[in-house]
Structure formats: C-alpha cells, structure tokens
Amino acid sequence: MSEAIAFDTHRFVKRLTESGFTERQAETLAEEHVALLNANLATKADIAAIHADIVRVEAGVETLRQATRADIAKVEAKIESVKVDLLKWMFGALIAQGGLIVALVKLL
C-alpha cells in the first residue's frame, strides 16, 4: 500500500527529542503514527477503486431495473389477456343463461 499522506518523520522525531523524548521513543512513535495513518486513511487510488465499484454496481442495478420493468410489462400483458378471456366467458355464460331462462319460460 502506498503512503496515504506525506508525513515528515524526521521533523516529528526532531520535535519529540527536543521535547524530552529519547531518540528511540521518538522514532517508535513516528513509525506507529505512519502505520496508523496508512492503515486508516484512504488514498486517491482507494477512492477511485471504490468509485469504480459503485459505478459497476449502479450499472448492474440499472440492468436489473430494466429487466424488472420488462417482466412487469409481460405480467401486465398476461393480466389483460386473462381479463379479455374472462369477459368472453362471462358474456357467453350470460347469453347461455338468458337462452336457458327463455326456453324454460316458453315451456311453462
């Protein structure tokens, strides 16, 4: 992993030793600061990789959205087809029922 930020360890160590730290303590603290910064800060490359992942996921979501819309359109078309068939059967049954009633009335 590349260094996340420019951290002047020499200046850091120099200031700590001037403040009373031993050189070994100051160097250890500087190393830990660099490790901490590098482990917890995102680089431009990290952000670019995440952005690329987001773009890829968004493209996948859009593909799913379009597929879902197409599926919904198919279901709606099927529902319309079933409605038409149901209306045909209902009107046919009404006509048949009307004819049966007329026939029964004529018999009486």
Secondary structure, DSSP 8 states (H G I E B T S, - for coil): ---SS---HHHHHHHHHHTT--HHHHHHHHHHHHHHHHHHS--HHHHHHHHHHHHHHHHHHHHHHHHHHHHHHHHHHHHHHHHHHHHHHHHHHHHHHHHHHHHHHHH-
